[in-house]
Amino acid sequence: MSFRPTTPGPGFALARLLLASVFVVMGAWRLWGASQGVSTSGATLTFSAIELVLGLLIAAGWKLRWTALAAAALMLVDALLSHPFWSLAEPERSAQLLHFMKNACMVGGLLLLSLVAPVARRR
């Protein structure tokens, strides 16, 4: 039994574009801010550039299985490093838990995308 549709419909394209939009917008937003003089660490610039590229690749549908898995890994690392709710007191704990869970939700969506993405048949 295969979960991959033979021809993805418009709903698949919309879902893919919505998942990609977070990466494109946030990656570009931070890079734009840095180009306008906002103080940004080298690690943040690197993360933002990778985020932007992954978003564009997902939006384009390029090697979706692997691109979505890479984006899921990036989002998981971001959730663990940027939103350590477990080490905070209230009310910061609740705010960071919300952000952590949004990232976890995106990881799930990206994993699902990697499972249902059409693959090219080898000849």
N, C-alpha and C positions, 0 to 999 in steps of 0.2 A: 504494500500500500504506500503510495507516495502522497506527500502533502504539497508537493510542488504543482501549481497549476500549469497546464500546457501553455496557456496564453494569459498572462496577468491582466486583470481588468483595471478599470479606472480607480477602483477602491484601493487596489494594491499600490498604484502610482501615487495616489493622494497620501496614503499612510507612509510610504517611503519618503516623500517630500516633506511631510510634517516632522518625521524623525530627523531628517537631514537639516531642517531649518534651524533647530537649536544649535547645532554645531557650526553652521555657516554664520548665523547672526552673532553668537557669542564670541566665536573665534575672530571674526572680522571686527567686532566692537572693541575687543581688547587691543587688537593690533592697530586699529584706527586711533584709539586713545593714546597708545604709546607713540605713534607718529605725530601726535599733537602735543607731546610733552608730558603726558601723564607718566609718573614714575612707575616703572614696571620691571620686575625681575627678569633675568634671562630665562629662568625656568618657566615663568608665566608666558613669555614670548614664544618659547619653544612649544609649550602645551597648546597655546592659541593657534599657532601655525599648523600644527598637526590636526587640531580640531577642525580648522577651516578646510584643510585639504580633504580630510575624511568626510566632512559634510558634503563637499562638492562631488566627491566620488560616489557617495550614496545617492545624492540627488540625480546624478547622471546614470545610475544603475550599473556602474562599472564593478565587475567581480563582487557582486553583492554579498555572497556568502562570506568571503574573507574580509571584505571591508566592514561589514556589519559586526563581525566578530572582533575586529580590531577596535572599532568604536565602542563596543560593549566593554572591552578590557580597559580602554581609556576612561570610560565613564565610571567603572567600578573603582579604579585607582583614585579618580577624582573624589568619589563619594567617601572613600576611606581617609584620604588625606585632607580634604577640605571641610568635611562636616563631621568632626569627632564628637557627636552628641553625648557619647558615653562618658566623656571626661568633663562635662560642663554641668553647672547648676542651673536651676530654673531662673529666669525665663529663657535664657540662651539655649538650654537643652531642647526645649520644644521647637524653637525656630530651626535649629540645626538638624533635628530629627526630621522635620518636614522636608528640608532640602536633601537630606540623605535618602529619604524614601522616594522623592521625585527622581533622583539619580538611579535608585534601584529599579524603579518602574521603567525608566528608559533602557536600562540594561536588559530587562525582560523583553521589551519591544524589539530591541536590536537582536537579541537571541532568536526571537520568533521570526524576524525578517531573514536572518541567516538560514533558518530552517525551511522557509517557504519560498525563498528566492529561486527563480528559474535558473537552471544551469545549462550551459551550452553542451550539446552532445558531441562527443568525439567521433570522428569518422574513421 
